[in-house]
């Protein structure tokens, strides 16, 4: 609705003549007539006074449809809040699921590695050097020779440097060679499978 017609309708609805409205607003009757004919418009101060007289908001007086703007802003805010909640749920699930997934993958790859590496075997080597007896034990994978666990006399480990070896076959040969080259002897126990339940 045009602004002038809006003023006229509100004036008539309030039961006011142009003269009575002009007196309340503090303008001439001709000014009210020009407003209603759409020739001129009230300034901000006059529009505020009209708003008070007719008991309507300035938005309502000027047919400024603020409701759609508020509804749209509210809708956009709700959409943004919903998106943030979805992101937070995803992050929370990711934080919980990622460690479980990593542990599961590690176990799977460990099992695959162990299956591809063959059985887990155990062997002990006892060496006599300078009238002293030293022992060392290896748990290793049959196919690859990869040492899973090893331990024994620290002296034997230090003088042969076997700590740097990851292959049991190679470490055993190094111990044998070192001890024989230094006038000693070594014997190995029978290789036995390790029961790794």
C-alpha positions as CSV (number, residue, x, y, z in Angstrom):
1,X,0.0,0.0,0.0
2,X,1.2,3.5,-0.8
3,X,2.4,5.5,2.1
4,X,-0.2,8.3,1.6
5,X,-3.0,5.8,1.5
6,X,-1.7,4.1,4.6
7,X,-1.8,7.5,6.5
8,X,-5.3,8.1,5.3
9,X,-6.5,4.7,6.3
10,X,-4.9,4.9,9.7
11,X,-6.4,8.4,10.2
12,X,-9.9,7.3,9.3
13,X,-9.5,4.2,11.4
14,X,-8.6,6.4,14.4
15,X,-11.6,8.6,13.7
16,X,-9.5,11.7,13.1
17,X,-10.1,14.5,10.5
18,X,-7.2,16.0,8.6
19,X,-7.4,19.0,10.9
20,X,-7.3,17.0,14.1
21,X,-4.3,14.9,12.9
22,X,-2.5,18.0,11.7
23,X,-3.0,19.6,15.2
24,X,-1.6,16.4,16.9
25,X,1.4,16.2,14.6
26,X,2.1,20.0,14.7
27,X,1.7,20.6,11.0
28,X,-0.8,22.4,8.7
29,X,-3.9,20.5,7.4
30,X,-2.6,21.0,3.9
31,X,0.5,19.1,4.8
32,X,-1.7,16.1,5.9
33,X,-3.5,16.4,2.6
34,X,-0.2,16.4,0.6
35,X,1.0,13.3,2.5
36,X,-2.3,11.5,1.8
37,X,-2.1,12.4,-1.9
38,X,1.5,11.2,-2.1
39,X,2.8,14.6,-3.1
40,X,5.2,14.8,-0.1
41,X,6.2,12.6,2.8
42,X,6.7,13.3,6.5
43,X,10.2,13.7,7.8
44,X,11.6,11.3,10.4
45,X,10.3,13.4,13.4
46,X,6.8,13.6,11.9
47,X,6.8,9.9,11.0
48,X,7.7,9.1,14.6
49,X,4.8,11.3,15.8
50,X,2.4,9.5,13.4
51,X,3.6,6.2,14.7
52,X,2.8,7.2,18.3
53,X,-0.6,8.6,17.3
54,X,-1.7,5.6,15.4
55,X,0.0,3.2,17.8
56,X,1.9,1.4,15.1
57,X,5.7,0.8,14.5
58,X,7.6,2.8,11.9
59,X,8.0,-0.4,10.0
60,X,4.3,-1.0,10.0
61,X,3.6,2.6,9.1
62,X,5.9,2.5,6.1
63,X,5.0,-1.1,5.1
64,X,8.6,-2.2,5.8
65,X,8.2,-6.0,6.0
66,X,10.7,-6.6,8.8
67,X,9.1,-10.0,9.6
68,X,10.6,-11.6,6.5
69,X,14.0,-10.3,7.3
70,X,13.8,-11.6,10.9
71,X,12.5,-15.0,9.7
72,X,15.3,-15.2,7.1
73,X,18.0,-14.2,9.7
74,X,16.6,-16.7,12.2
75,X,16.5,-19.4,9.5
76,X,20.2,-18.7,8.5
77,X,21.2,-18.7,12.2
78,X,19.5,-22.1,12.7
79,X,21.2,-23.5,9.6
80,X,24.6,-22.3,10.8
81,X,24.0,-23.8,14.3
82,X,22.9,-27.1,12.7
83,X,26.0,-27.1,10.5
84,X,28.2,-26.4,13.5
85,X,26.6,-29.2,15.5
86,X,27.1,-31.6,12.6
87,X,30.8,-30.7,12.4
88,X,31.2,-31.1,16.2
89,X,29.5,-34.5,16.0
90,X,31.9,-35.5,13.2
91,X,34.9,-34.3,15.1
92,X,33.8,-36.1,18.3
93,X,33.2,-39.4,16.4
94,X,36.5,-39.0,14.6
95,X,38.4,-38.5,17.9
96,X,36.7,-41.6,19.4
97,X,36.9,-43.8,16.3
98,X,40.5,-42.9,15.1
99,X,42.3,-44.5,18.0
100,X,40.2,-47.6,17.8
101,X,40.8,-47.8,14.0
102,X,44.6,-47.3,14.5
103,X,44.8,-50.0,17.2
104,X,42.8,-52.4,15.0
105,X,45.0,-51.7,12.0
106,X,48.1,-52.2,14.0
107,X,46.9,-55.6,15.3
108,X,45.9,-56.7,11.8
109,X,49.3,-55.7,10.3
110,X,51.1,-57.3,13.2
111,X,49.2,-60.5,12.6
112,X,49.9,-60.4,8.9
113,X,53.6,-59.6,9.5
114,X,53.9,-62.5,11.9
115,X,52.1,-64.9,9.6
116,X,54.4,-63.9,6.7
117,X,57.4,-64.1,8.9
118,X,56.8,-67.8,9.8
119,X,56.8,-69.5,13.2
120,X,58.3,-67.9,16.2
121,X,61.4,-69.9,17.3
122,X,63.7,-70.0,20.3
123,X,67.4,-70.8,20.5
124,X,70.0,-70.4,23.2
125,X,73.7,-70.0,22.6
126,X,76.2,-70.9,25.3
127,X,79.8,-69.8,24.8
128,X,82.9,-70.5,26.9
129,X,85.6,-67.8,26.6
130,X,88.6,-67.3,28.9
131,X,87.3,-70.0,31.1
132,X,84.0,-68.2,31.6
133,X,80.6,-69.3,30.4
134,X,78.2,-66.9,28.8
135,X,74.7,-67.4,27.5
136,X,72.3,-65.6,25.2
137,X,68.7,-66.4,24.1
138,X,66.8,-65.3,20.9
139,X,63.1,-65.5,20.0
140,X,62.9,-64.9,16.3
141,X,60.8,-65.5,13.2
142,X,61.7,-68.5,11.2
143,X,61.3,-67.1,7.7
144,X,62.8,-63.6,8.1
145,X,65.1,-64.2,11.1
146,X,63.7,-61.0,12.7
147,X,64.4,-60.9,16.4
148,X,61.3,-60.5,18.5
149,X,63.1,-60.7,21.9
150,X,66.7,-61.3,22.8
151,X,68.6,-61.2,26.1
152,X,71.4,-62.7,28.1
153,X,74.8,-61.9,29.4
154,X,75.6,-58.2,28.9
155,X,79.3,-59.0,28.5
156,X,78.7,-61.2,25.5
157,X,76.4,-58.6,24.0
158,X,79.0,-55.8,24.5
159,X,82.0,-57.6,23.2
160,X,80.2,-58.9,20.1
161,X,78.0,-55.8,19.4
162,X,75.0,-58.0,18.7
163,X,72.6,-55.3,19.9
164,X,72.8,-53.6,16.5
165,X,71.6,-56.7,14.7
166,X,67.9,-57.3,13.9
167,X,68.4,-60.7,12.3
168,X,68.9,-63.7,14.7
169,X,70.8,-65.8,12.1
170,X,73.3,-63.0,11.6
171,X,73.6,-62.3,15.4
172,X,74.3,-66.0,16.2
173,X,77.0,-66.1,13.5
174,X,78.6,-63.0,14.8
175,X,78.8,-64.5,18.4
176,X,80.1,-67.8,17.0
177,X,82.8,-66.1,14.9
178,X,83.9,-63.7,17.7
179,X,84.2,-66.4,20.3
180,X,86.0,-68.9,18.0
181,X,88.4,-66.1,16.8
182,X,89.3,-65.5,20.5
183,X,89.9,-69.1,21.4
184,X,86.5,-70.0,22.8
185,X,83.7,-72.4,21.8
186,X,79.9,-72.0,21.5
187,X,77.0,-74.5,21.4
188,X,73.5,-73.8,20.4
189,X,70.4,-75.4,21.9
190,X,67.9,-77.2,19.7
191,X,65.7,-74.6,18.0
192,X,62.2,-74.9,19.4
193,X,58.9,-73.2,18.5
194,X,57.7,-70.6,20.9
195,X,54.1,-71.2,22.2
196,X,52.7,-67.6,21.7
197,X,49.1,-67.9,22.8
